[in-house]
Amino acid sequence: MTSMFATSRYISPIVNIRRERTLPIPGKILVRKGQSVNTMDPIAEGILNPKHLVLNIAHGLGVSVGEVEQYLQCGEGVHLMKGDIIAGPVGRSRRVVRATESGRVIQITTGKILYEIETVPYQLKAGLSGNVVEIISNRGAVVETTGVLIQGVWGNEMIGSGNLEVRGDTPDEIFSAEELDTSLRGTIVAVGTCEDEQVLKKAERLPLRGLIFASMSPDLIPTAIEINLPVILIEGYENCPMNAAAFELLTSNNGHKVCINAQAWDRYKGTRPEIVIPKLHLEGQASTDEIMSFCPDQTVRVTRAPHAGQIGRLVKLIGYAVMPSGIRTQAAEVLMDNDLVNVIPLANLEVLE
């Protein structure tokens, strides 16, 4: 029997969730093990893009390179405030070199100083509400919670938290800007399909805390990246209805606190944009984005047309089959919600947990 590796996607009503949150560079840890954190709480910070200046002290004082050392007022590693004297005074005019910005002296050599300008550190957010269960030295922490987990396919790389507001009675409704009003301010709104740029711009002006779409026109991606609130797509682009499992979980948790991390989907790192609705008093199984093999009786979701977004049960792996497009590929028989069995390429399926 032919098999093929599949990437699982979690759409689960109750699961244990552990997320490792780390800086890309060494930094300062701001939390302790056992501490409770909220989605937007900083857990670590570091300078991602330090700015440096090379100051020509010899030229600034009008002296030779060999004379610079006797006029220095600071050493390597010293922190200076804006306006502090670095070197001098020299001569009758009392000539000096001052720090133009707050910062730190990194290196002194051949009459010059390498100076690092003080910048606001980047703060790494927790990404979900839960407990810190592990500290990763100089990098970050592992945060754990229990609750609803819904993973999507695209996000604009932002994080948010707020009360969930589901708008629309069906998972395929097209949402309009007129449906956004001040009663939604500070909430995370979940809707069907977005085809209007004004929905995104108005959501930012209100402001909302986040947007969850089943699908969105690909033309709106630049705007979704620019606005200052997280946006997650559960299904993908164009007019693709939300799958029944995700729609049911969202509607049944309407009004609850929700955390959204619109991180990029990365198959190699195992990350996906995801929605978490914490339920800390419950217990569930551990969650991870894992690779598994397709096998009968799995619940699967179709990722591409003509059945994109539909959920079914994998009935049988059938090896290689010739599709209507003429392509010969590995496929499976899938029993859909409408009780019809369709032959679907394995490349167009993902396993739901």
N, C-alpha and C positions, 0 to 999 in steps of 0.2 A: 504494500500500500504506500502511495506517495504521501509524503508529509512536507510541510514548509513551516519555517519559523514565523511566528506572529507576535506583534507588539500588542500587549494588553492595554486597555484604557479603563480606568475605574469610573463607574457611575454607580455608587454604592450608598445605601441608606444608613449604614453604620460600619465604620472601619477605624482602626487605629492608624494614625498618620504621624510619621516621623520625617522631619525635613531638616537636612543639613544646610545651614545658612552660613556662607563664608565670604570673606573679602578676597579679592584677587591678589592683594598684597598684604604683608604683615601690618597689623594695626593694634588698636587698643580694645580689649574686651570690656563691655559696659554692663554685663549681667553676671549673675552667679548661678551655679547649679542649684536646681530646685525652685528658682524664681518663676513666678507667673508673669507672662508677658502678653500684651495685646498686639494685634496685627501691625500697627504703626510704631511700636516701641523700637528704638534703636538698640541693637545688641552688640554692635562693634562699630568702630570708626577708624578711618585711615585717610591719608593724603594720596589720592589716586593720581593726580597730575601736578606734582610740585613745580613751581616756577623758580628759575634761578637767574641771577645777574652776575656778571663778572665786572667788578669795580676796579678800575686802574687807579690805585692809591697814589703811586708815584706821580702820575700825570695830574691827578686832582690836587696834590699838595705842591706840585712844581719842584720835586726833589728827585734825586737819583734812586734807583732801585735799592742800592745798598743802604740808603738812609731811611727807608720806609719803616723798618722795625722799631727805631727809636721814637717814632711818632704815633705808633699804634696805641689805641685806647681799649682794645679788646683782643681776645684770643679765639682760637677755633672752638666751636661749640657754644659760644656765648649768644644768648638771645637778646635782641635789641628792639627797642620801640622806635617808631617813626620819629625822626629828628635827633636821635641819639648820635653822639660823636663817635665815629669809627677811628679816625686818625686826625692828628694835629693838636693844637694849632702850630702854624709855621709862619715865621717872619713877622714883620711889623704889622702886616694886615691881619694877622691871626687867622690865617687860612686853615679851614678844616674840611673834612669829608664826613657827611652825615648820612644816616640811613634814610633813604627815601620812603621805605615801607617797613613795617614791623617784620622781623624775620630772624634768621640765625646764620652765624658765620660758619660755613662748612669747611673752607680751606683757605690758607694764606700761603702764597708762593710767588716768588719773583716780582714783588711789588704790586701784586694783585690779590683780590679777595673773591672767592666764590661764595655768593650770598643767596640763601634760600628764602624767598618771600613767604611770609605766613599766609596760608590760605585756609578757608573753612573746610574742615575734614568732611569727607563723604561718610554718611551714616547708613549702615546696613540695617534695614528693618527686619523684624521677626518674620513677617510674611503671613502669619496666622496666629490666632490666640491659643495659648497652651502653656506648657511648662518646659523650662530649660532642663533637659535631662543629661546633657553632656556639654562640656566646654572644649572647643578646639583651639589649642594654644595659639595666641596671636592672630587668629583668623576669624573665629566666630563661635557658633554654638549649634547644637541639635535641639530643635523644638518639637514637642510631642503633644498631640491632642487626639480626641476621639469625636467622630461626628460624620456628617454627610460629606461625601467627596464626589465632585463632578469634574472630570477633566475635559478640556476642550482641545482645539486644534490651532488656535492663533491668539496671540495677545500682544498688546502694545508696550510691554515691558514695565508696567506700573503696578503698584500695590494699593489696595484700598480696603475699607471696612465700613459697614453701616447696616441698617435694617433693610431687609429684602422687600421689594415691591414688584410683584409679578403683574404685568399688564397684558391683557388679552385672554380670551377664553379658549383659544386653540393655538397649537404650536407653530402655525404657519401664517399668522397675521402679519401684515406689513405695518410697521409702526411709523407714525407721522409726528412731526414736531409739535403740532397742535395739541397732542396728548400729554405733553410735558407742561406741568404747571407748578406753582410754588408749593403745593402740598407735597411734592416729591423731593423738595430740597433736603439734601443730606442723606438721601437713601441710595441704595443700589438697585437699579431698575433692570428687570429681566423681561425681555420681549421676544417676538418672533424674528422678523427680518427687517433690516434697515437698508433703505435705498436712497435716503435723503441726507445730504451733508448737514442740513440745518438741525437735524436731530442731535448730531454730535456737538455742534457749536452751541445750541441752546442748553444742552445738558451741562456744558462747562460753565455757562453764564449763571445758571440757577444758584449754586452749583449742585450737581449730583456727586455722590461718592464713587460711582462706577456704573458701567453698562455691561449687561450680559445679553448678547444676541445669539439666536440660533445661527444666523448667517448675515452677511453684509455684502453689498456691492464692492467688488475689488477696487473700484475707482475711489472709494472712501478711505482706503488704507493710509494715504499721506495725512489726511485730516485726523484720523484716529491716532496716529503716532504723535501729532503735534499737540493735541489737547491735553489738559492737565488733569486727567482722571483715567483710571484703568478701563480698558475695553477687552472683553473676551468673546471669542466666537466658539460656540460649542460644536457646530457642524462644519462651517467653511464659508465659501463665497457663493454669490448669486442667491437665488430664492430657494433655499434648502430648509425645510421645516425641522424643528427641534425633535430629536428622537423621543419616543414616548416615555422612556425611563427617566431621562433628565427632566422633561416637562413635569412629570408627576412629582418628582422630588422637590422641584422648585415651588410648584403650586402648593404642595402640602406643608411647606415650610415658609409660606408667605408671612412676612412680618418679623421673622426671626433675624438675629444678628448673623451676618455673613461676611466672610473674609475672601477676598479675591486677589490672586497673584497672577497677573497677566504676563508671566515669564514666557520666553520663547519655547516652542516645542523643539527639543534636541534629542534625537534618537540615541546619540552616543552618551550623553550625560544622563539620560533617563528623565528629563524634566519636561513637563507640559504645563500650559496655562491651566489653572485649576480654581475651583470654587469650593470653599470649606464652610460648612455650617456646624460650629462646635457644639457638641453635646457631651460635656466632660464627665457626666455621671454614668455614662454607658460604657460598655466594654465591647471591643470587636477584635478583628484580626489585623495583623500588621499589614501595612500597605506599601507597595513599591511598584514602580513601573518596570515590569519584567518581560523577558522574552520567553515564550513558550511555543509549543507545537500545536497546530490545529488538530482537533480530534472531534469525533461525533458527540453530539449533545451539548456542545459549547453554545453559549449565547453570543451572537456576533452582530456587528453593525456594518452595514455597507457604506463605504466611504466615497463611492463615485456613482455617477449617473449610469443607468436610468433609475436605480433604486437607492440613490444617495440618502443617508440618514435613517433608512429603515432598519429595524431590528428583527432578527429571526433566529432560528435554531439550526445549527449545522447538522444536517442529516447524514451526509456521506461524502467522503473524499473520493473523487472520481479520476484522479491522475490528470493526464493532459486532455484538454478538450478544445475544439475549434470554436471560437466565439463568433458572433455575427459579423464582427469587424474583419474576420479572417485570421486573427491572431490565434496561435496555438499556445495554450498556457495551462498551468496547474489550476484546477477549479474544484468547486464543491457544490453539492446540492444543499440549498438553504430553504427551510420552511419559513415563509414570511408570516406576518400577522394576519394577512388576508387568506391564509390557509393554502396559498399557492406555493409550489416548489419551483425555485429558480436556480439556474446554474450560474454561479458567480465566480469570477477569477479570485484566487486566494489573495492576490495582490490588492484586491479591492475590499478585503475584509479585515476587521480588527476584532479581537476578543474583548467582551465586556465582563468586568468582574463585579 
